[in-house]
Amino acid sequence: MDKQVDIYTTIQGDTWDHISYKVYGKDKYSKDLMRANPKYLNVVFFSGGTLLICPDISEEETATLPPWR
């Protein structure tokens, strides 16, 4: 079964945790965003117009992880 993937266009000053909160409603998924976008791992503050892949994340996938993950 294919997972749905969305694209997020950054705005000036976006950070991984802020994008995670805007896309998923929680900042804890920033590592998932980073894994999906390895090209931008060295970016701390994004400029506007960067296209990021936002993979579909289900609560089932993260339910077995410890809270700090």
mmCIF file of the N, C-alpha and C atoms, coordinates in Angstrom:
data_MODEL
# 
_entry.id   MODEL 
# 
loop_
_atom_site.group_PDB 
_atom_site.id 
_atom_site.type_symbol 
_atom_site.label_atom_id 
_atom_site.label_alt_id 
_atom_site.label_comp_id 
_atom_site.label_asym_id 
_atom_site.label_entity_id 
_atom_site.label_seq_id 
_atom_site.pdbx_PDB_ins_code 
_atom_site.Cartn_x 
_atom_site.Cartn_y 
_atom_site.Cartn_z 
_atom_site.occupancy 
_atom_site.B_iso_or_equiv 
_atom_site.pdbx_formal_charge 
_atom_site.auth_seq_id 
_atom_site.auth_comp_id 
_atom_site.auth_asym_id 
_atom_site.auth_atom_id 
_atom_site.pdbx_PDB_model_num 
ATOM 1   N N  . MET A 1 1  ? 0.840  -1.172 0.000  1.00 0.00 ? 1  MET A N  1 
ATOM 2   C CA . MET A 1 1  ? 0.000  0.000  0.000  1.00 0.00 ? 1  MET A CA 1 
ATOM 3   C C  . MET A 1 1  ? 0.892  1.245  0.000  1.00 0.00 ? 1  MET A C  1 
ATOM 4   N N  . ASP A 1 2  ? 0.673  2.175  -0.915 1.00 0.00 ? 2  ASP A N  1 
ATOM 5   C CA . ASP A 1 2  ? 1.455  3.395  -0.999 1.00 0.00 ? 2  ASP A CA 1 
ATOM 6   C C  . ASP A 1 2  ? 1.004  4.388  0.045  1.00 0.00 ? 2  ASP A C  1 
ATOM 7   N N  . LYS A 1 3  ? 1.978  5.088  0.613  1.00 0.00 ? 3  LYS A N  1 
ATOM 8   C CA . LYS A 1 3  ? 1.667  6.142  1.564  1.00 0.00 ? 3  LYS A CA 1 
ATOM 9   C C  . LYS A 1 3  ? 1.472  7.432  0.785  1.00 0.00 ? 3  LYS A C  1 
ATOM 10  N N  . GLN A 1 4  ? 0.603  8.279  1.283  1.00 0.00 ? 4  GLN A N  1 
ATOM 11  C CA . GLN A 1 4  ? 0.372  9.564  0.650  1.00 0.00 ? 4  GLN A CA 1 
ATOM 12  C C  . GLN A 1 4  ? 1.491  10.520 1.038  1.00 0.00 ? 4  GLN A C  1 
ATOM 13  N N  . VAL A 1 5  ? 1.915  11.325 0.070  1.00 0.00 ? 5  VAL A N  1 
ATOM 14  C CA . VAL A 1 5  ? 2.974  12.288 0.307  1.00 0.00 ? 5  VAL A CA 1 
ATOM 15  C C  . VAL A 1 5  ? 2.479  13.661 -0.119 1.00 0.00 ? 5  VAL A C  1 
ATOM 16  N N  . ASP A 1 6  ? 2.699  14.649 0.726  1.00 0.00 ? 6  ASP A N  1 
ATOM 17  C CA . ASP A 1 6  ? 2.341  16.032 0.412  1.00 0.00 ? 6  ASP A CA 1 
ATOM 18  C C  . ASP A 1 6  ? 3.623  16.832 0.266  1.00 0.00 ? 6  ASP A C  1 
ATOM 19  N N  . ILE A 1 7  ? 3.508  17.976 -0.371 1.00 0.00 ? 7  ILE A N  1 
ATOM 20  C CA . ILE A 1 7  ? 4.626  18.892 -0.543 1.00 0.00 ? 7  ILE A CA 1 
ATOM 21  C C  . ILE A 1 7  ? 4.317  20.168 0.235  1.00 0.00 ? 7  ILE A C  1 
ATOM 22  N N  . TYR A 1 8  ? 5.303  20.633 0.991  1.00 0.00 ? 8  TYR A N  1 
ATOM 23  C CA . TYR A 1 8  ? 5.179  21.875 1.741  1.00 0.00 ? 8  TYR A CA 1 
ATOM 24  C C  . TYR A 1 8  ? 6.168  22.872 1.151  1.00 0.00 ? 8  TYR A C  1 
ATOM 25  N N  . THR A 1 9  ? 5.717  24.090 0.899  1.00 0.00 ? 9  THR A N  1 
ATOM 26  C CA . THR A 1 9  ? 6.576  25.157 0.415  1.00 0.00 ? 9  THR A CA 1 
ATOM 27  C C  . THR A 1 9  ? 6.930  26.048 1.596  1.00 0.00 ? 9  THR A C  1 
ATOM 28  N N  . THR A 1 10 ? 8.224  26.146 1.863  1.00 0.00 ? 10 THR A N  1 
ATOM 29  C CA . THR A 1 10 ? 8.665  26.905 3.031  1.00 0.00 ? 10 THR A CA 1 
ATOM 30  C C  . THR A 1 10 ? 8.464  28.401 2.840  1.00 0.00 ? 10 THR A C  1 
ATOM 31  N N  . ILE A 1 11 ? 8.381  29.077 3.986  1.00 0.00 ? 11 ILE A N  1 
ATOM 32  C CA . ILE A 1 11 ? 8.396  30.536 3.993  1.00 0.00 ? 11 ILE A CA 1 
ATOM 33  C C  . ILE A 1 11 ? 9.659  30.958 4.758  1.00 0.00 ? 11 ILE A C  1 
ATOM 34  N N  . GLN A 1 12 ? 10.099 32.158 4.520  1.00 0.00 ? 12 GLN A N  1 
ATOM 35  C CA . GLN A 1 12 ? 11.316 32.674 5.139  1.00 0.00 ? 12 GLN A CA 1 
ATOM 36  C C  . GLN A 1 12 ? 11.293 32.473 6.652  1.00 0.00 ? 12 GLN A C  1 
ATOM 37  N N  . GLY A 1 13 ? 12.324 31.823 7.195  1.00 0.00 ? 13 GLY A N  1 
ATOM 38  C CA . GLY A 1 13 ? 12.435 31.636 8.636  1.00 0.00 ? 13 GLY A CA 1 
ATOM 39  C C  . GLY A 1 13 ? 11.869 30.340 9.170  1.00 0.00 ? 13 GLY A C  1 
ATOM 40  N N  . ASP A 1 14 ? 11.238 29.519 8.329  1.00 0.00 ? 14 ASP A N  1 
ATOM 41  C CA . ASP A 1 14 ? 10.724 28.220 8.784  1.00 0.00 ? 14 ASP A CA 1 
ATOM 42  C C  . ASP A 1 14 ? 11.857 27.377 9.357  1.00 0.00 ? 14 ASP A C  1 
ATOM 43  N N  . THR A 1 15 ? 11.538 26.582 10.375 1.00 0.00 ? 15 THR A N  1 
ATOM 44  C CA . THR A 1 15 ? 12.464 25.602 10.936 1.00 0.00 ? 15 THR A CA 1 
ATOM 45  C C  . THR A 1 15 ? 11.774 24.242 10.876 1.00 0.00 ? 15 THR A C  1 
ATOM 46  N N  . TRP A 1 16 ? 12.568 23.183 11.053 1.00 0.00 ? 16 TRP A N  1 
ATOM 47  C CA . TRP A 1 16 ? 12.005 21.832 10.956 1.00 0.00 ? 16 TRP A CA 1 
ATOM 48  C C  . TRP A 1 16 ? 10.851 21.625 11.932 1.00 0.00 ? 16 TRP A C  1 
ATOM 49  N N  . ASP A 1 17 ? 11.022 22.033 13.169 1.00 0.00 ? 17 ASP A N  1 
ATOM 50  C CA . ASP A 1 17 ? 9.956  21.799 14.148 1.00 0.00 ? 17 ASP A CA 1 
ATOM 51  C C  . ASP A 1 17 ? 8.728  22.660 13.870 1.00 0.00 ? 17 ASP A C  1 
ATOM 52  N N  . HIS A 1 18 ? 8.936  23.853 13.362 1.00 0.00 ? 18 HIS A N  1 
ATOM 53  C CA . HIS A 1 18 ? 7.805  24.716 13.028 1.00 0.00 ? 18 HIS A CA 1 
ATOM 54  C C  . HIS A 1 18 ? 7.018  24.145 11.845 1.00 0.00 ? 18 HIS A C  1 
ATOM 55  N N  . ILE A 1 19 ? 7.732  23.636 10.859 1.00 0.00 ? 19 ILE A N  1 
ATOM 56  C CA . ILE A 1 19 ? 7.074  23.009 9.704  1.00 0.00 ? 19 ILE A CA 1 
ATOM 57  C C  . ILE A 1 19 ? 6.297  21.784 10.158 1.00 0.00 ? 19 ILE A C  1 
ATOM 58  N N  . SER A 1 20 ? 6.912  20.968 11.009 1.00 0.00 ? 20 SER A N  1 
ATOM 59  C CA . SER A 1 20 ? 6.237  19.784 11.539 1.00 0.00 ? 20 SER A CA 1 
ATOM 60  C C  . SER A 1 20 ? 4.941  20.163 12.242 1.00 0.00 ? 20 SER A C  1 
ATOM 61  N N  . TYR A 1 21 ? 4.989  21.217 13.043 1.00 0.00 ? 21 TYR A N  1 
ATOM 62  C CA . TYR A 1 21 ? 3.788  21.657 13.748 1.00 0.00 ? 21 TYR A CA 1 
ATOM 63  C C  . TYR A 1 21 ? 2.717  22.140 12.771 1.00 0.00 ? 21 TYR A C  1 
ATOM 64  N N  . LYS A 1 22 ? 3.124  22.890 11.747 1.00 0.00 ? 22 LYS A N  1 
ATOM 65  C CA . LYS A 1 22 ? 2.148  23.397 10.776 1.00 0.00 ? 22 LYS A CA 1 
ATOM 66  C C  . LYS A 1 22 ? 1.537  22.278 9.946  1.00 0.00 ? 22 LYS A C  1 
ATOM 67  N N  . VAL A 1 23 ? 2.334  21.272 9.583  1.00 0.00 ? 23 VAL A N  1 
ATOM 68  C CA . VAL A 1 23 ? 1.847  20.191 8.720  1.00 0.00 ? 23 VAL A CA 1 
ATOM 69  C C  . VAL A 1 23 ? 1.093  19.123 9.503  1.00 0.00 ? 23 VAL A C  1 
ATOM 70  N N  . TYR A 1 24 ? 1.650  18.704 10.644 1.00 0.00 ? 24 TYR A N  1 
ATOM 71  C CA . TYR A 1 24 ? 1.102  17.564 11.385 1.00 0.00 ? 24 TYR A CA 1 
ATOM 72  C C  . TYR A 1 24 ? 0.392  17.935 12.689 1.00 0.00 ? 24 TYR A C  1 
ATOM 73  N N  . GLY A 1 25 ? 0.527  19.180 13.115 1.00 0.00 ? 25 GLY A N  1 
ATOM 74  C CA . GLY A 1 25 ? -0.099 19.595 14.363 1.00 0.00 ? 25 GLY A CA 1 
ATOM 75  C C  . GLY A 1 25 ? 0.744  19.297 15.589 1.00 0.00 ? 25 GLY A C  1 
ATOM 76  N N  . LYS A 1 26 ? 1.939  18.725 15.388 1.00 0.00 ? 26 LYS A N  1 
ATOM 77  C CA . LYS A 1 26 ? 2.865  18.409 16.478 1.00 0.00 ? 26 LYS A CA 1 
ATOM 78  C C  . LYS A 1 26 ? 4.286  18.592 15.971 1.00 0.00 ? 26 LYS A C  1 
ATOM 79  N N  . ASP A 1 27 ? 5.151  19.105 16.826 1.00 0.00 ? 27 ASP A N  1 
ATOM 80  C CA . ASP A 1 27 ? 6.528  19.307 16.382 1.00 0.00 ? 27 ASP A CA 1 
ATOM 81  C C  . ASP A 1 27 ? 7.379  18.045 16.484 1.00 0.00 ? 27 ASP A C  1 
ATOM 82  N N  . LYS A 1 28 ? 6.836  16.983 17.066 1.00 0.00 ? 28 LYS A N  1 
ATOM 83  C CA . LYS A 1 28 ? 7.617  15.756 17.255 1.00 0.00 ? 28 LYS A CA 1 
ATOM 84  C C  . LYS A 1 28 ? 7.920  15.006 15.954 1.00 0.00 ? 28 LYS A C  1 
ATOM 85  N N  . TYR A 1 29 ? 7.328  15.426 14.849 1.00 0.00 ? 29 TYR A N  1 
ATOM 86  C CA . TYR A 1 29 ? 7.560  14.737 13.583 1.00 0.00 ? 29 TYR A CA 1 
ATOM 87  C C  . TYR A 1 29 ? 8.647  15.396 12.737 1.00 0.00 ? 29 TYR A C  1 
ATOM 88  N N  . SER A 1 30 ? 9.411  16.301 13.328 1.00 0.00 ? 30 SER A N  1 
ATOM 89  C CA . SER A 1 30 ? 10.457 16.976 12.564 1.00 0.00 ? 30 SER A CA 1 
ATOM 90  C C  . SER A 1 30 ? 11.513 15.989 12.060 1.00 0.00 ? 30 SER A C  1 
ATOM 91  N N  . LYS A 1 31 ? 11.809 14.951 12.821 1.00 0.00 ? 31 LYS A N  1 
ATOM 92  C CA . LYS A 1 31 ? 12.788 13.947 12.365 1.00 0.00 ? 31 LYS A CA 1 
ATOM 93  C C  . LYS A 1 31 ? 12.271 13.185 11.148 1.00 0.00 ? 31 LYS A C  1 
ATOM 94  N N  . ASP A 1 32 ? 10.975 12.945 11.088 1.00 0.00 ? 32 ASP A N  1 
ATOM 95  C CA . ASP A 1 32 ? 10.395 12.277 9.922  1.00 0.00 ? 32 ASP A CA 1 
ATOM 96  C C  . ASP A 1 32 ? 10.526 13.169 8.690  1.00 0.00 ? 32 ASP A C  1 
ATOM 97  N N  . LEU A 1 33 ? 10.303 14.458 8.877  1.00 0.00 ? 33 LEU A N  1 
ATOM 98  C CA . LEU A 1 33 ? 10.482 15.406 7.779  1.00 0.00 ? 33 LEU A CA 1 
ATOM 99  C C  . LEU A 1 33 ? 11.935 15.428 7.311  1.00 0.00 ? 33 LEU A C  1 
ATOM 100 N N  . MET A 1 34 ? 12.846 15.410 8.258  1.00 0.00 ? 34 MET A N  1 
ATOM 101 C CA . MET A 1 34 ? 14.267 15.441 7.926  1.00 0.00 ? 34 MET A CA 1 
ATOM 102 C C  . MET A 1 34 ? 14.684 14.182 7.168  1.00 0.00 ? 34 MET A C  1 
ATOM 103 N N  . ARG A 1 35 ? 14.175 13.041 7.592  1.00 0.00 ? 35 ARG A N  1 
ATOM 104 C CA . ARG A 1 35 ? 14.485 11.790 6.884  1.00 0.00 ? 35 ARG A CA 1 
ATOM 105 C C  . ARG A 1 35 ? 13.959 11.811 5.450  1.00 0.00 ? 35 ARG A C  1 
ATOM 106 N N  . ALA A 1 36 ? 12.826 12.439 5.248  1.00 0.00 ? 36 ALA A N  1 
ATOM 107 C CA . ALA A 1 36 ? 12.231 12.503 3.914  1.00 0.00 ? 36 ALA A CA 1 
ATOM 108 C C  . ALA A 1 36 ? 12.906 13.539 3.019  1.00 0.00 ? 36 ALA A C  1 
ATOM 109 N N  . ASN A 1 37 ? 13.712 14.414 3.611  1.00 0.00 ? 37 ASN A N  1 
ATOM 110 C CA . ASN A 1 37 ? 14.353 15.504 2.869  1.00 0.00 ? 37 ASN A CA 1 
ATOM 111 C C  . ASN A 1 37 ? 15.838 15.610 3.220  1.00 0.00 ? 37 ASN A C  1 
ATOM 112 N N  . PRO A 1 38 ? 16.617 14.560 2.987  1.00 0.00 ? 38 PRO A N  1 
ATOM 113 C CA . PRO A 1 38 ? 18.022 14.560 3.405  1.00 0.00 ? 38 PRO A CA 1 
ATOM 114 C C  . PRO A 1 38 ? 18.865 15.658 2.739  1.00 0.00 ? 38 PRO A C  1 
ATOM 115 N N  . LYS A 1 39 ? 18.429 16.136 1.619  1.00 0.00 ? 39 LYS A N  1 
ATOM 116 C CA . LYS A 1 39 ? 19.147 17.190 0.900  1.00 0.00 ? 39 LYS A CA 1 
ATOM 117 C C  . LYS A 1 39 ? 19.252 18.475 1.729  1.00 0.00 ? 39 LYS A C  1 
ATOM 118 N N  . TYR A 1 40 ? 18.334 18.674 2.659  1.00 0.00 ? 40 TYR A N  1 
ATOM 119 C CA . TYR A 1 40 ? 18.259 19.914 3.434  1.00 0.00 ? 40 TYR A CA 1 
ATOM 120 C C  . TYR A 1 40 ? 18.652 19.751 4.906  1.00 0.00 ? 40 TYR A C  1 
ATOM 121 N N  . LEU A 1 41 ? 19.319 18.671 5.241  1.00 0.00 ? 41 LEU A N  1 
ATOM 122 C CA . LEU A 1 41 ? 19.661 18.423 6.645  1.00 0.00 ? 41 LEU A CA 1 
ATOM 123 C C  . LEU A 1 41 ? 20.529 19.513 7.259  1.00 0.00 ? 41 LEU A C  1 
ATOM 124 N N  . ASN A 1 42 ? 21.299 20.196 6.451  1.00 0.00 ? 42 ASN A N  1 
ATOM 125 C CA . ASN A 1 42 ? 22.176 21.245 6.982  1.00 0.00 ? 42 ASN A CA 1 
ATOM 126 C C  . ASN A 1 42 ? 21.468 22.585 7.157  1.00 0.00 ? 42 ASN A C  1 
ATOM 127 N N  . VAL A 1 43 ? 20.196 22.663 6.794  1.00 0.00 ? 43 VAL A N  1 
ATOM 128 C CA . VAL A 1 43 ? 19.440 23.913 6.904  1.00 0.00 ? 43 VAL A CA 1 
ATOM 129 C C  . VAL A 1 43 ? 18.816 24.032 8.291  1.00 0.00 ? 43 VAL A C  1 
ATOM 130 N N  . VAL A 1 44 ? 19.027 25.182 8.917  1.00 0.00 ? 44 VAL A N  1 
ATOM 131 C CA . VAL A 1 44 ? 18.408 25.463 10.209 1.00 0.00 ? 44 VAL A CA 1 
ATOM 132 C C  . VAL A 1 44 ? 17.197 26.368 9.997  1.00 0.00 ? 44 VAL A C  1 
ATOM 133 N N  . PHE A 1 45 ? 17.406 27.471 9.284  1.00 0.00 ? 45 PHE A N  1 
ATOM 134 C CA . PHE A 1 45 ? 16.330 28.401 8.931  1.00 0.00 ? 45 PHE A CA 1 
ATOM 135 C C  . PHE A 1 45 ? 16.174 28.395 7.416  1.00 0.00 ? 45 PHE A C  1 
ATOM 136 N N  . PHE A 1 46 ? 14.982 28.032 6.964  1.00 0.00 ? 46 PHE A N  1 
ATOM 137 C CA . PHE A 1 46 ? 14.736 27.957 5.530  1.00 0.00 ? 46 PHE A CA 1 
ATOM 138 C C  . PHE A 1 46 ? 14.478 29.336 4.929  1.00 0.00 ? 46 PHE A C  1 
ATOM 139 N N  . SER A 1 47 ? 14.870 29.476 3.678  1.00 0.00 ? 47 SER A N  1 
ATOM 140 C CA . SER A 1 47 ? 14.450 30.637 2.908  1.00 0.00 ? 47 SER A CA 1 
ATOM 141 C C  . SER A 1 47 ? 13.088 30.291 2.318  1.00 0.00 ? 47 SER A C  1 
ATOM 142 N N  . GLY A 1 48 ? 12.425 31.241 1.740  1.00 0.00 ? 48 GLY A N  1 
ATOM 143 C CA . GLY A 1 48 ? 11.117 30.978 1.153  1.00 0.00 ? 48 GLY A CA 1 
ATOM 144 C C  . GLY A 1 48 ? 11.231 30.223 -0.158 1.00 0.00 ? 48 GLY A C  1 
ATOM 145 N N  . GLY A 1 49 ? 10.255 29.371 -0.412 1.00 0.00 ? 49 GLY A N  1 
ATOM 146 C CA . GLY A 1 49 ? 10.147 28.696 -1.699 1.00 0.00 ? 49 GLY A CA 1 
ATOM 147 C C  . GLY A 1 49 ? 10.791 27.329 -1.811 1.00 0.00 ? 49 GLY A C  1 
ATOM 148 N N  . THR A 1 50 ? 11.323 26.788 -0.729 1.00 0.00 ? 50 THR A N  1 
ATOM 149 C CA . THR A 1 50 ? 11.896 25.445 -0.756 1.00 0.00 ? 50 THR A CA 1 
ATOM 150 C C  . THR A 1 50 ? 10.755 24.432 -0.681 1.00 0.00 ? 50 THR A C  1 
ATOM 151 N N  . LEU A 1 51 ? 10.787 23.439 -1.555 1.00 0.00 ? 51 LEU A N  1 
ATOM 152 C CA . LEU A 1 51 ? 9.753  22.402 -1.567 1.00 0.00 ? 51 LEU A CA 1 
ATOM 153 C C  . LEU A 1 51 ? 10.226 21.209 -0.757 1.00 0.00 ? 51 LEU A C  1 
ATOM 154 N N  . LEU A 1 52 ? 9.451  20.848 0.261  1.00 0.00 ? 52 LEU A N  1 
ATOM 155 C CA . LEU A 1 52 ? 9.785  19.718 1.121  1.00 0.00 ? 52 LEU A CA 1 
ATOM 156 C C  . LEU A 1 52 ? 8.738  18.622 1.000  1.00 0.00 ? 52 LEU A C  1 
ATOM 157 N N  . ILE A 1 53 ? 9.215  17.395 1.031  1.00 0.00 ? 53 ILE A N  1 
ATOM 158 C CA . ILE A 1 53 ? 8.322  16.236 1.028  1.00 0.00 ? 53 ILE A CA 1 
ATOM 159 C C  . ILE A 1 53 ? 7.816  16.023 2.447  1.00 0.00 ? 53 ILE A C  1 
ATOM 160 N N  . CYS A 1 54 ? 6.513  15.895 2.594  1.00 0.00 ? 54 CYS A N  1 
ATOM 161 C CA . CYS A 1 54 ? 5.880  15.654 3.896  1.00 0.00 ? 54 CYS A CA 1 
ATOM 162 C C  . CYS A 1 54 ? 5.171  14.302 3.840  1.00 0.00 ? 54 CYS A C  1 
ATOM 163 N N  . PRO A 1 55 ? 5.856  13.247 4.281  1.00 0.00 ? 55 PRO A N  1 
ATOM 164 C CA . PRO A 1 55 ? 5.254  11.917 4.190  1.00 0.00 ? 55 PRO A CA 1 
ATOM 165 C C  . PRO A 1 55 ? 4.058  11.776 5.125  1.00 0.00 ? 55 PRO A C  1 
ATOM 166 N N  . ASP A 1 56 ? 3.161  10.883 4.754  1.00 0.00 ? 56 ASP A N  1 
ATOM 167 C CA . ASP A 1 56 ? 2.014  10.570 5.594  1.00 0.00 ? 56 ASP A CA 1 
ATOM 168 C C  . ASP A 1 56 ? 2.527  9.823  6.823  1.00 0.00 ? 56 ASP A C  1 
ATOM 169 N N  . ILE A 1 57 ? 2.180  10.296 7.993  1.00 0.00 ? 57 ILE A N  1 
ATOM 170 C CA . ILE A 1 57 ? 2.614  9.663  9.240  1.00 0.00 ? 57 ILE A CA 1 
ATOM 171 C C  . ILE A 1 57 ? 1.379  9.278  10.024 1.00 0.00 ? 57 ILE A C  1 
ATOM 172 N N  . SER A 1 58 ? 1.259  7.993  10.295 1.00 0.00 ? 58 SER A N  1 
ATOM 173 C CA . SER A 1 58 ? 0.111  7.543  11.076 1.00 0.00 ? 58 SER A CA 1 
ATOM 174 C C  . SER A 1 58 ? 0.521  7.396  12.529 1.00 0.00 ? 58 SER A C  1 
ATOM 175 N N  . GLU A 1 59 ? -0.422 7.540  13.423 1.00 0.00 ? 59 GLU A N  1 
ATOM 176 C CA . GLU A 1 59 ? -0.156 7.390  14.850 1.00 0.00 ? 59 GLU A CA 1 
ATOM 177 C C  . GLU A 1 59 ? 0.287  5.966  15.167 1.00 0.00 ? 59 GLU A C  1 
ATOM 178 N N  . GLU A 1 60 ? -0.131 4.988  14.359 1.00 0.00 ? 60 GLU A N  1 
ATOM 179 C CA . GLU A 1 60 ? 0.266  3.603  14.587 1.00 0.00 ? 60 GLU A CA 1 
ATOM 180 C C  . GLU A 1 60 ? 1.770  3.450  14.492 1.00 0.00 ? 60 GLU A C  1 
ATOM 181 N N  . GLU A 1 61 ? 2.381  4.126  13.511 1.00 0.00 ? 61 GLU A N  1 
ATOM 182 C CA . GLU A 1 61 ? 3.820  4.022  13.301 1.00 0.00 ? 61 GLU A CA 1 
ATOM 183 C C  . GLU A 1 61 ? 4.604  4.569  14.475 1.00 0.00 ? 61 GLU A C  1 
ATOM 184 N N  . THR A 1 62 ? 4.091  5.597  15.124 1.00 0.00 ? 62 THR A N  1 
ATOM 185 C CA . THR A 1 62 ? 4.824  6.239  16.205 1.00 0.00 ? 62 THR A CA 1 
ATOM 186 C C  . THR A 1 62 ? 4.385  5.769  17.583 1.00 0.00 ? 62 THR A C  1 
ATOM 187 N N  . ALA A 1 63 ? 3.332  4.982  17.668 1.00 0.00 ? 63 ALA A N  1 
ATOM 188 C CA . ALA A 1 63 ? 2.793  4.555  18.960 1.00 0.00 ? 63 ALA A CA 1 
ATOM 189 C C  . ALA A 1 63 ? 3.774  3.683  19.734 1.00 0.00 ? 63 ALA A C  1 
ATOM 190 N N  . THR A 1 64 ? 4.633  2.939  19.044 1.00 0.00 ? 64 THR A N  1 
ATOM 191 C CA . THR A 1 64 ? 5.555  2.038  19.720 1.00 0.00 ? 64 THR A CA 1 
ATOM 192 C C  . THR A 1 64 ? 6.876  2.708  20.070 1.00 0.00 ? 64 THR A C  1 
ATOM 193 N N  . LEU A 1 65 ? 7.084  3.930  19.625 1.00 0.00 ? 65 LEU A N  1 
ATOM 194 C CA . LEU A 1 65 ? 8.323  4.623  19.926 1.00 0.00 ? 65 LEU A CA 1 
ATOM 195 C C  . LEU A 1 65 ? 8.256  5.260  21.304 1.00 0.00 ? 65 LEU A C  1 
ATOM 196 N N  . PRO A 1 66 ? 9.404  5.367  21.964 1.00 0.00 ? 66 PRO A N  1 
ATOM 197 C CA . PRO A 1 66 ? 9.402  6.063  23.251 1.00 0.00 ? 66 PRO A CA 1 
ATOM 198 C C  . PRO A 1 66 ? 9.070  7.531  23.059 1.00 0.00 ? 66 PRO A C  1 
ATOM 199 N N  . PRO A 1 67 ? 8.603  8.232  24.063 1.00 0.00 ? 67 PRO A N  1 
ATOM 200 C CA . PRO A 1 67 ? 8.138  9.612  23.934 1.00 0.00 ? 67 PRO A CA 1 
ATOM 201 C C  . PRO A 1 67 ? 9.190  10.583 23.394 1.00 0.00 ? 67 PRO A C  1 
ATOM 202 N N  . TRP A 1 68 ? 10.475 10.324 23.630 1.00 0.00 ? 68 TRP A N  1 
ATOM 203 C CA . TRP A 1 68 ? 11.503 11.241 23.159 1.00 0.00 ? 68 TRP A CA 1 
ATOM 204 C C  . TRP A 1 68 ? 11.831 11.027 21.693 1.00 0.00 ? 68 TRP A C  1 
ATOM 205 N N  . ARG A 1 69 ? 11.235 10.082 21.015 1.00 0.00 ? 69 ARG A N  1 
ATOM 206 C CA . ARG A 1 69 ? 11.480 9.844  19.594 1.00 0.00 ? 69 ARG A CA 1 
ATOM 207 C C  . ARG A 1 69 ? 10.419 10.490 18.824 1.00 0.00 ? 69 ARG A C  1 
# 
